[in-house]
């Protein structure tokens, strides 16, 4: 019996070591790119580390042919999926469910309305523009929920191609920048209160850093309220990811039918989503002291930056060119629709 156990150990160890040695070179490169992107993101917060991560990764891979080698691909893939999933769990530590309940009553109608506009708009406009499949889904979810984080969580369950992820993030980034520049003057022109502007920016701007940039520049309590609304909006990830996971599992099932007994629950309820909910619950119970939040947020953002660096390093610009301008047009139309519907719903609910 002893000799058998020893033989098994000998068989397992090389396999584990082989996986590590296979993934390590590519992962190290993704980490280096992420570190540079993080520094750049601190200098240009309106862009942020994650966007720099995918941009630097793509440019580096295009400029240095050695970075496109087969030997590095397993490490890039590890960064693009397991590291990405871990980032979602860590980001859950910054979401207090107590704050969600407090803010939810006022902002829920606007949040649900804008989410419906984004998802329905992605489906209708995507069909009209010929932007279908995962690209359409990623742009819709990214616009409706929380930009890069939502795209990351969605990618983890639908297994989208890296070119589609890059297109979606590029689209979201473009209109985040536009929102940061245009929202404050529009808000002042409309005579919006800081509270109303915080709700508008929190529901109509996708990335957290862009919400911070726009809302804090507006003044008053717009910044603080906008961030809480934005974090509350992040919770919409849970039902959306679950629905997408069920649809993906159904598509992969034999004959397109899922039975309760044979449902792949591990795919339908991903471990990272459970981890996200657990992390948010622990934060609400005060397990994570307030002083930990900046560090945990920085770790979560760095992990997302690493994941996007891995995706960028795997990209080929020739593949992206094939999609043309239509995904960008879809993102523009959705951005306008969500921003307008947020204002309209605020007017209807008396929160303007």
Secondary structure per residue as TSV (DSSP state, phi and psi in degrees):
chain	resnum	aa	ss	phi	psi
A	1	X	-	360.0	-41.0
A	2	X	H	-63.0	-44.8
A	3	X	H	-64.5	-35.8
A	4	X	H	-63.4	-44.8
A	5	X	H	-61.0	-41.0
A	6	X	H	-64.4	-41.1
A	7	X	H	-63.6	-39.8
A	8	X	H	-63.1	-43.0
A	9	X	H	-59.7	-40.8
A	10	X	H	-64.7	-33.2
A	11	X	H	-72.7	-37.4
A	12	X	H	-74.0	-42.4
A	13	X	H	-58.1	-49.9
A	14	X	H	-59.7	-37.1
A	15	X	H	-63.9	-45.2
A	16	X	H	-64.5	-45.2
A	17	X	H	-64.5	-36.1
A	18	X	H	-64.3	-41.2
A	19	X	H	-62.1	-43.9
A	20	X	H	-63.8	-48.6
A	21	X	H	-65.5	-28.5
A	22	X	H	-71.5	-39.3
A	23	X	H	-87.3	-27.1
A	24	X	H	-58.9	-47.4
A	25	X	H	-57.6	-49.5
A	26	X	H	-65.6	-38.5
A	27	X	H	-65.2	-40.6
A	28	X	H	-61.5	-42.4
A	29	X	H	-63.7	-42.2
A	30	X	H	-61.7	-39.1
A	31	X	H	-66.1	-39.7
A	32	X	H	-64.6	-45.6
A	33	X	H	-60.7	-41.4
A	34	X	H	-64.2	-38.3
A	35	X	H	-63.6	-44.8
A	36	X	H	-64.0	-42.6
A	37	X	H	-62.9	-37.5
A	38	X	H	-63.7	-43.2
A	39	X	H	-62.7	-45.3
A	40	X	H	-62.4	-38.4
A	41	X	H	-63.2	-30.5
A	42	X	H	-72.2	-33.4
A	43	X	H	-76.3	-33.1
A	44	X	-	-126.6	73.2
A	45	X	T	-62.3	-22.4
A	46	X	T	-64.5	-26.8
A	47	X	T	-90.1	-51.3
A	48	X	-	87.5	153.7
A	49	X	H	-58.1	-46.5
A	50	X	H	-57.7	-43.2
A	51	X	H	-66.9	-41.8
A	52	X	H	-60.1	-35.4
A	53	X	H	-58.1	-49.8
A	54	X	H	-71.7	-35.1
A	55	X	H	-66.8	-49.0
A	56	X	H	-63.2	-40.6
A	57	X	H	-60.2	-45.9
A	58	X	H	-66.1	-42.7
A	59	X	H	-66.6	-42.5
A	60	X	H	-62.1	-42.9
A	61	X	H	-65.9	-35.4
A	62	X	H	-73.0	-34.5
A	63	X	H	-83.9	-29.9
A	64	X	-	-119.2	99.0
A	65	X	G	-54.6	-31.3
A	66	X	G	-61.6	-25.8
A	67	X	G	-76.3	-6.5
A	68	X	G	-100.3	10.4
A	69	X	-	-68.2	152.2
A	70	X	H	-59.7	-32.1
A	71	X	H	-63.1	-27.9
A	72	X	H	-91.5	-15.5
A	73	X	H	-57.4	-42.7
A	74	X	H	-60.2	-35.8
A	75	X	H	-68.9	-39.9
A	76	X	H	-63.5	-41.5
A	77	X	H	-64.8	-37.6
A	78	X	H	-64.9	-41.6
A	79	X	I	-64.7	-39.8
A	80	X	I	-72.4	-20.2
A	81	X	I	-120.4	-70.8
A	82	X	I	-58.7	-41.6
A	83	X	I	-65.6	-40.5
A	84	X	H	-61.3	-44.1
A	85	X	H	-63.5	-39.9
A	86	X	H	-62.7	-35.5
A	87	X	H	-63.4	-37.2
A	88	X	H	-64.5	-40.4
A	89	X	H	-62.7	-47.1
A	90	X	H	-63.1	-39.3
A	91	X	H	-66.1	-22.5
A	92	X	G	-64.6	-21.5
A	93	X	G	-70.3	-12.5
A	94	X	G	-98.6	9.1
A	95	X	-	-112.7	104.6
A	96	X	-	-86.3	120.0
A	97	X	H	-66.6	-24.5
A	98	X	H	-63.9	-45.0
A	99	X	H	-64.3	-37.9
A	100	X	H	-60.0	-45.9
A	101	X	H	-63.8	-40.7
A	102	X	H	-64.9	-44.9
A	103	X	H	-83.7	-30.0
A	104	X	H	-54.5	-40.6
A	105	X	H	-56.8	-43.6
A	106	X	H	-76.7	-40.1
A	107	X	H	-97.4	-12.2
A	108	X	H	-58.4	-46.7
A	109	X	H	-58.2	-40.8
A	110	X	H	-68.7	-42.1
A	111	X	H	-63.8	-47.8
A	112	X	H	-66.7	-38.0
A	113	X	H	-64.4	-45.7
A	114	X	H	-68.5	-34.0
A	115	X	H	-64.2	-43.2
A	116	X	H	-62.3	-41.9
A	117	X	H	-62.0	-43.3
A	118	X	H	-64.9	-46.3
A	119	X	H	-72.8	-44.0
A	120	X	H	-67.4	-40.3
A	121	X	H	-62.6	-40.1
A	122	X	H	-61.6	-39.8
A	123	X	H	-68.7	-49.5
A	124	X	H	-70.2	-50.5
A	125	X	H	-69.4	-34.8
A	126	X	H	-60.8	-41.3
A	127	X	H	-63.7	-44.6
A	128	X	H	-64.8	-36.8
A	129	X	H	-89.9	-8.0
A	130	X	T	77.4	21.2
A	131	X	-	-99.4	102.3
A	132	X	-	-120.4	178.1
A	133	X	H	70.2	-145.4
A	134	X	H	-67.0	-32.0
A	135	X	H	-61.3	-45.7
A	136	X	H	-60.1	-44.7
A	137	X	H	-63.9	-47.3
A	138	X	H	-63.7	-42.1
A	139	X	H	-66.7	-40.2
A	140	X	H	-63.9	-47.5
A	141	X	H	-68.4	-41.5
A	142	X	H	-62.3	-39.9
A	143	X	H	-72.3	-38.7
A	144	X	H	-80.5	-25.7
A	145	X	T	-115.9	-84.8
A	146	X	T	-150.9	46.7
A	147	X	H	57.7	-127.4
A	148	X	H	-60.7	-37.6
A	149	X	H	-63.6	-43.5
A	150	X	H	-66.7	-40.2
A	151	X	H	-63.2	-40.5
A	152	X	H	-62.8	-47.7
A	153	X	H	-65.0	-40.2
A	154	X	H	-67.6	-42.0
A	155	X	H	-57.9	-36.1
A	156	X	H	-65.4	-23.7
A	157	X	H	-106.2	-25.1
A	158	X	H	-101.0	-6.4
A	159	X	-	55.2	50.2
A	160	X	-	-67.7	155.4
A	161	X	-	-70.0	152.1
A	162	X	H	-65.9	-30.7
A	163	X	H	-65.9	-36.1
A	164	X	H	-68.2	-40.0
A	165	X	H	-62.1	-44.4
A	166	X	H	-63.0	-42.9
A	167	X	H	-61.1	-45.6
A	168	X	H	-62.3	-45.9
A	169	X	H	-66.7	-40.3
A	170	X	H	-61.5	-40.3
A	171	X	H	-65.2	-48.3
A	172	X	H	-60.7	-43.6
A	173	X	H	-60.1	-45.1
A	174	X	H	-55.8	-45.5
A	175	X	H	-86.2	-15.4
A	176	X	H	-65.8	-45.1
A	177	X	H	-61.4	-44.4
A	178	X	H	-60.7	-40.5
A	179	X	H	-65.2	-42.1
A	180	X	H	-61.0	-38.0
A	181	X	H	-79.2	-35.2
A	182	X	H	-96.7	-32.5
A	183	X	H	-60.9	-49.4
A	184	X	H	-57.6	-48.8
A	185	X	H	-63.2	-36.0
A	186	X	H	-65.1	-42.9
A	187	X	H	-60.0	-43.6
A	188	X	H	-66.8	-39.0
A	189	X	H	-63.6	-33.9
A	190	X	T	-84.4	-6.2
A	191	X	T	69.8	32.5
A	192	X	-	-71.7	141.7
A	193	X	-	-72.0	158.9
A	194	X	H	-55.7	-38.6
A	195	X	H	-62.8	-46.1
A	196	X	H	-65.4	-39.5
A	197	X	H	-66.5	-38.5
A	198	X	H	-59.5	-40.7
A	199	X	H	-67.4	-40.4
A	200	X	H	-64.6	-48.9
A	201	X	H	-66.5	-37.1
A	202	X	H	-68.5	-25.0
A	203	X	H	-102.8	-18.0
A	204	X	H	-115.6	-8.8
A	205	X	-	-107.9	139.3
A	206	X	-	-85.0	-53.4
A	207	X	S	-86.3	141.2
A	208	X	H	-57.6	-43.6
A	209	X	H	-62.3	-34.4
A	210	X	H	-72.6	-35.7
A	211	X	H	-61.8	-45.6
A	212	X	H	-59.2	-47.4
A	213	X	H	-61.6	-45.7
A	214	X	H	-72.2	-47.6
A	215	X	H	-70.4	-41.0
A	216	X	H	-70.3	-30.7
A	217	X	H	-70.5	-20.2
A	218	X	H	-74.8	-32.5
A	219	X	-	100.4	174.5
A	220	X	T	64.0	-144.9
A	221	X	T	-94.5	16.8
A	222	X	H	-58.8	-41.1
A	223	X	H	-64.1	-52.6
A	224	X	H	-61.5	-43.9
A	225	X	H	-69.7	-39.5
A	226	X	H	-60.5	-39.0
A	227	X	H	-66.6	-43.4
A	228	X	H	-64.5	-41.9
A	229	X	H	-60.7	-43.6
A	230	X	H	-61.9	-43.3
A	231	X	H	-66.9	-37.1
A	232	X	H	-63.9	-39.9
A	233	X	H	-61.2	-30.6
A	234	X	H	-60.1	-30.6
A	235	X	T	-61.3	-22.3
A	236	X	H	-63.0	-15.7
A	237	X	H	-56.6	-37.2
A	238	X	H	-61.0	-58.7
A	239	X	H	-64.2	-36.9
A	240	X	H	-64.7	-46.6
A	241	X	H	-64.0	-39.2
A	242	X	H	-62.5	-44.9
A	243	X	H	-62.9	-45.1
A	244	X	H	-63.6	-36.7
A	245	X	H	-65.7	-40.0
A	246	X	H	-64.3	-45.9
A	247	X	H	-62.8	-39.4
A	248	X	H	-66.1	-43.4
A	249	X	H	-64.1	-37.9
A	250	X	H	-65.3	-41.3
A	251	X	H	-62.4	-36.2
A	252	X	H	-84.3	-13.9
A	253	X	S	-73.0	155.0
A	254	X	G	-63.2	126.3
A	255	X	G	71.3	6.0
A	256	X	G	72.5	15.2
A	257	X	-	-115.1	136.4
A	258	X	-	-111.3	132.7
A	259	X	-	-110.5	148.6
A	260	X	T	-53.8	-42.7
A	261	X	T	-68.2	-34.2
A	262	X	T	-100.5	7.0
A	263	X	-	-64.8	132.8
A	264	X	-	-79.3	81.6
A	265	X	H	-59.4	-30.7
A	266	X	H	-65.5	-31.0
A	267	X	H	-82.0	-38.0
A	268	X	H	-72.1	-38.1
A	269	X	S	-115.9	83.5
A	270	X	-	-60.8	146.3
A	271	X	H	-59.4	-36.0
A	272	X	H	-67.3	-29.6
A	273	X	H	-72.3	-39.6
A	274	X	H	-62.1	-43.0
A	275	X	H	-61.1	-38.4
A	276	X	H	-61.6	-46.1
A	277	X	H	-66.2	-43.6
A	278	X	H	-61.8	-44.0
A	279	X	H	-61.6	-43.6
A	280	X	H	-64.5	-38.2
A	281	X	H	-66.2	-44.1
A	282	X	H	-62.8	-38.7
A	283	X	H	-64.6	-38.9
A	284	X	H	-65.6	-30.3
A	285	X	T	-83.1	-1.9
A	286	X	T	83.1	15.4
A	287	X	-	-64.6	-37.1
A	288	X	S	-97.2	111.8
A	289	X	-	-58.8	153.3
A	290	X	G	-55.5	-34.5
A	291	X	G	-67.8	-19.4
A	292	X	G	-79.9	-22.9
A	293	X	H	-56.0	-46.5
A	294	X	H	-60.2	-39.1
A	295	X	H	-67.7	-46.5
A	296	X	H	-63.0	-39.5
A	297	X	H	-63.2	-41.5
A	298	X	H	-65.1	-40.1
A	299	X	H	-64.5	-46.5
A	300	X	H	-60.4	-43.3
A	301	X	H	-66.4	-38.1
A	302	X	H	-65.8	-38.3
A	303	X	H	-64.7	-41.5
A	304	X	H	-63.8	-40.4
A	305	X	H	-62.4	-40.6
A	306	X	H	-63.0	-43.7
A	307	X	H	-61.6	-45.0
A	308	X	H	-70.2	-30.7
A	309	X	H	-63.1	-42.6
A	310	X	H	-60.6	-41.1
A	311	X	H	-66.0	-44.2
A	312	X	H	-60.6	-41.0
A	313	X	H	-66.4	-22.4
A	314	X	H	-91.1	-6.5
A	315	X	-	-75.4	152.8
A	316	X	-	-127.1	120.8
A	317	X	H	-60.4	-29.8
A	318	X	H	-62.2	-36.3
A	319	X	H	-67.5	-37.8
A	320	X	H	-69.5	-36.1
A	321	X	H	-61.7	-28.9
A	322	X	T	-63.1	-29.0
A	323	X	T	-74.8	-20.7
A	324	X	T	70.8	-156.5
A	325	X	T	-92.5	-8.1
A	326	X	H	-64.3	-38.6
A	327	X	H	-60.6	-37.2
A	328	X	H	-65.2	-40.1
A	329	X	H	-64.8	-40.7
A	330	X	H	-59.5	-45.3
A	331	X	H	-61.2	-39.4
A	332	X	H	-64.6	-46.4
A	333	X	H	-65.2	-39.8
A	334	X	H	-66.4	-41.3
A	335	X	H	-60.1	-45.5
A	336	X	H	-64.1	-42.9
A	337	X	H	-63.5	-42.7
A	338	X	H	-68.2	-43.7
A	339	X	H	-62.1	-43.5
A	340	X	H	-68.5	-42.1
A	341	X	H	-67.7	-32.6
A	342	X	H	-63.0	-45.1
A	343	X	H	-63.2	-43.9
A	344	X	H	-62.1	-43.4
A	345	X	H	-69.0	-33.8
A	346	X	H	-64.2	-41.0
A	347	X	H	-63.8	-41.1
A	348	X	H	-68.7	-36.9
A	349	X	H	-92.2	0.8
A	350	X	T	73.9	23.8
A	351	X	-	-103.8	5.0
A	352	X	-	-69.3	360.0
